[in-house]
Amino acid sequence: MTSAAAPWTRFRSLAALAVALGVGAAGFACEPVGDQQPAGVEDAQYGPHASAIDEARRILDSLLVAESIPGLSAAVGRESQVIWSQGFGLADLAHDVPVTPLTKFRVGSVSKPMTAAAAARLIEAGELDADAPIQTYVPSFPEKRWPVTTRQLAGHLAGVRHYRGAENFSAVRYPTVTAGLAIFRDDSLESEPGTEYSYSSYGWNLVSAVVEGASGTSFLVFMDSVVFRPLGMRQTTADHTDSIVPHRTRFYVRGSDGRVLNAPYVDNSYKWAGGGFLSTPEDLLRFANAHHRPGYLRAETLELLFASQRLQTGEETGYGIGWRTRQNARGERIVGHGGSSVGGRTIMTLNRDTGLIVAIVANLSSAPMTADLASRIEDLFAK
């Protein structure tokens, strides 16, 4: 394994790097899901799924009204096929801009499994040891009372703290992922790694720095080259506040009086890996489908990501490397992740046994995009 001091020096370009990792178009076994244009609810041929789609529309229409959600978007797929994709409500209340399948939403912590895919590629290439101390790849990060590994960070077992106060409303622009580590780099660990499950988005800030150190490439460039482009995720990008991002929704919060208000300005550059990406439900289908069968990743790598980690006591946490894992009422294996951000909520689930994928996003912080909602939608299409 090469260290951070000798990063990817044998590759003369990112294109060569992608080929070496086996993520170019010729080596990608999972076809992207759907077209690059909106699925178009009027002209899609739903066939045997018509009744399921009608009921799913009713559920989401009712949710939109009951929760005063400005806009949401949903997609359901099975393996490489889009079964249904539709936008609801408005992406921009002030200008009456409707949500379409191309509307980009903040996906919050669904950024974590995306980042896990980048780390997985490095593990497969022998450039990242998930059990090595993180200083192997991020030598500038101070050593703590106990050593911390990437596996522990990615499973929320490292003892790194989560947000304090209103830190998740940060409006500070950080030029690099390592600059963002300044928020917590000098804080002590809250527990000995491996002894407690404690959810931490800041832990994923460190994972992004590990990816940079192991690859020798800027984190966002690496994500685009090794995850987004190979998987056909053309509508997924970092939520850059200084850029014109086509089809980006406006973001909303609910005030103390219940009114829907414009979300406060935030800059997510401090947490790209843990919650800083924009995406669409159809792109989330593409991403999840790439994890249904070996192809983009090896079979053993998928198990590495999905297998629940354990505390030192042996107790399972229900969280692997960037993926939550559980069984549904039918005993089928479900993996996925939810996302909560300022002005956004997301849920994405993949049924490992049937290949059924559900992705729902909304542009309101308090929208109930829950695993239960995804299960209700999945159950309609499982019949």
N, C-alpha and C positions, 0 to 999 in steps of 0.2 A: 504494500500500500504506500502511495506517495503521501508526503506530508504537505501542510499548507505552504511550506517553503518552496515546493516544486510543483506548482499548480498547472496542470494541463499544458505544460510547455511543449509537448509533442504535437499539439494541434495548432495549425496556422490560422484557422478561422473557425467561427461558430458552426459553419456549415460542415466542416470536417469533423468537428466535435460531435455534431448530431449524428453523422454517419457512423462514427466510431461507437457511439452509444446504441446504435441500432434503432434510432427513432425517426429516420427519414421515411419518406412516403413508401419506398420499396420494402422497408422492414416492418411496416405497421400493419398488424394483423386485424385490428378492429376498425371497421369502416366508420367514418364520422356519421352521426345521426342527423338525418333530415337535410333539407336544403339550406342554403345561406340566406334565402329570402323567408319572410314569415310564412308559417304553415298555411294560414288563410282558412279560417273556419268555414267560409262559404263553399269552397271548392274541394275540401279534403274528402276523401272517400273513406268514411268511417266504418261502413259495413257492420260487422257483428258488434262493434263497440258503441253503436249509436245510443243505446239506452244508458250505458255507463257514462258516456260523455254528457248526455242530458242531465243526469243526476249530479255529476261533478260540477257542471255549470250552475245548477241550482244551489249546491252547497256553497260555492265560491261567491255567487251573486248575493246570497243571504249573508255571508260573512262580511262582504264589502259594505253592505248596508248596516248591519248590526254593529260593526266595529268602526264605522265611519272611516274606512280605509280609502284614501284617494285612489290608489291604483294597485293592481297586482297582476301577476302573470304566472301561468302554470303550464307544465308540459308533462306528458306521460309517454314513456317509451318502453319497448321490450327489445333488448339487445340493440341491433342497429336500426330499428324502425321507430319513427315518431308515430305514436298512435293518435295523439291529440296535443295541440299547442294553441293557446289563446291568451290574449290580454284582456283585462277587465278594468274599467274605470279610467282614471286620468293620470298621466305622467306629469302634467303641469296644470294645476288648478287655475292659475291666473290666466293661462292662454288656451284652456280647453284642449290640450294636446292628449289624444287617447294613448293608452298603453297598447303596444303591439308586441308580437314575439321578438322584435328586435330591440325593445326598450331595455337598457342596461340598468341594473339595480345594484346597490351595495349588498354583497352577499355575506359580509361579516366573517364569522368564523368558518364558513365553508371554504375560506381561503386556506385553512389548515390542511385539509386533505390534498388540496392542490400543491401546497408546499411539500407535503409528504411524498408526493409523486416525484418531485425533483430530487429529494433526498434519496428516494429509492433507486433512482437512476444512478446516482453516485455510488450507492452501496453495491449495486450490480456491477458497476465498472471497477470496483475495488478501490475507489478513491475516498470512500468514507467508511470508517469503522464506527458503527452506532454505539459501541461500548467503550470507545476511547474517551478520555477526558476532553472536554470541549476546547481546552486551551491548545490541543493539537491543531485545531483549525482556526481558533480565535485567540491567539496568544496575548492580545491586548486586554482580554477580559480577566479581571483579578480572580485568583484562586480563592475559594471559600473554605469553610471549616471542613467540608467533605468534598470529594471530587464529584463532578456532575457530568453525565454523559448525554449524548444526543437522544438515545432511546428514552431516557428518563424525562428529558425536556419534552419530547414529542408525546409522551403519555401522561403528562401533568403529574409526574412523580418526583420532580427535581427539587421541590421546595422553593422555587422562584415565586415571588409574590405576583399577585394579580393587580388590577387597577386599585388606586386609592383615591377616595373622593371623586372629583370630576376629571381625573386624568384622561378618561376616554373621550373628553370633549376638547382635547388638545388642538390648538390652532397653529402650532409651531411647525415649520417645515424643516425636516431633517434631510440633508443632502445624500446621506448614505444610511444603510441599515446599521452599520457600526456606530454612527453618530447617535442614532436613536437609543442605543444601549445605555446612554448616559442617564436616562430616567431612573434606572434601577441598578446600575452596575456596581454601586458601592454599598448596596443593601445586603444585609445578612440573609442567608437562607432561612425560611420560616420553619423548616423541618429537615431532618436528615433524609436525603434522597432515598426513595424506595419505601419509606415508612408511612406516608400519607398520600392519598389522592387529593390534589388541590388544584383546581382549574386555573391556568395561568396563560393568558395571551402573551405576556412578556417572555415566557419561556420560548414561545415561537419566534419572538424577535431574535433570540439567540440562535434558534434553528436556522433562520435566514442567514445569520452571520456565519454559521457553520457551513451552509451551502456555498456561500461566497468563498470562504477559505479553502474548502475542499476542491472547488471547481476553478478557482482563480478568475472567476467571471462575476461581474455585477449581478446581484440577485435577480433584478427584474429582467435583465437581458437573458440570463440563464432560464428563467421561468418561461419566457417567450419562446426561446429556442428549443427547449427540451420538453416542455409540457404543452403550452397553448398551441403553437403552430403544428407540431406533430399530430395533435389530437383534433385539429380542425376547429379549435375554439377561437374563431375569428372575432367574436363579440366580447371576449374577456380581456380585461386590461387593468392596470393599476388606476386607482381613483385620483388621478393627478388634478389638483385644484387649479393649476395654471394652464391647463390645456383645454381645447375644445374637443370634447368627446362626443361624437355623434350618437344620438338616441339616448343620452344619459338622462334619467329621470330627475325631477326635482325631489327633494327629501323633506319629510314632514314628521312632526311630533305632535302629541296631544298635550294641550295645556292643562293647568290645574282645574280649569273650569270645564274641561271636556272638549273645548274647541280644537280643531286641527290647525296647527300653526306651521310656518316655515321652520325647518330644523335650523339650529344654530350652525354657523360656519365651523367646520372642523377640517383638519388636515391629517389624513391617515398615513402620512409618510413614516411615522414612527412605528407602524405595525403592518407593513404590507403582508408579511407571511401569516400573521394571526388574524387579520380582518380588514385588509385594505384593497381587495379586488372588486371590480365591477363585472357582472356577467348577466347572462340570460338563462331562462330555464332550458332552452334547447342546447346551449353550450354545456350546461350541467348534465344533461343527458349524455352528451358526447363524452364528457369526462368520466361519469360513472360507468358507462358502457365499456370504456377501456379497462375497467377494473373487474369486469364480470368474468372474463376468461383470460388465461395467459395469452400474451401476444405483445402488448405494450410493455408489460412487466412479466417476469417469470412467475410460475406457479408458487414457488417458495417465497417469492417476494410479496405476493398478494397475501399469503398466510402471515408473513411478518407484519404487514400493515393491519390486518384484520384481527389477529389473535389478541384477545384481551390480555393486557399486562397484569401483573400481580404485585401486591405488596410483599414485603419481606415475610409477612405472616402466611403467604400463600393465597390470600383473598384476592379474587378477581376484581378488577376495577370497571369492566365493561367498556374499556377504551384501549384501543391498540396504538398505532402510530398515526395520529391524525384522523382516525375513524372511530365512531362509537359502534358498538356491536351488541346485538340482542337477538332474541327469537320472537316471532309473532305468534298469534294464537294457534296457527297451523303448524308450528314447530319449524318454520322456515327461517333461514339465517338472513337477518336484515343488518346492513351496515349503512352508515350515513353520517350526517352532521347537520346541526342547525347553525344559524348565524343571526346575531343581533348587533346592530350598528346604529349610529345616529342617523335616523331617517331610513332605516331598512331592517327587514326581517326576512329570513330564508330558511327553508327546510329542503333537504335533498336526501333521498333514501334509495338504496339498491337492494333488491331481493336477490341474494346470491344463488338461490335455487331455481328461480323462474326467470331471472333476467329482467323483471319488471322494475322500472325506474320512475320515481315521482320527484318533481322539482317545482317548488312554489316560492315566489318572491313577492315582496310588498315594499312600498315606499313610505311606510309609517313605522316608527320605532316600536310602538306597542302592538302591532298587528300579531295575532296569535298564530304564527307559522310554526306549528308544533308537530312532533312526531305522531301524535294522535290524529291530526288533520291529514298528514301524509298517509297514515294507515287507512283512514276512511276512504281516501281516494284510491289507494291501491286495492282495497277490498272490492271496489266496484269493477275494476278491470281484471281481477283474479277470477271472477265468476265464469 
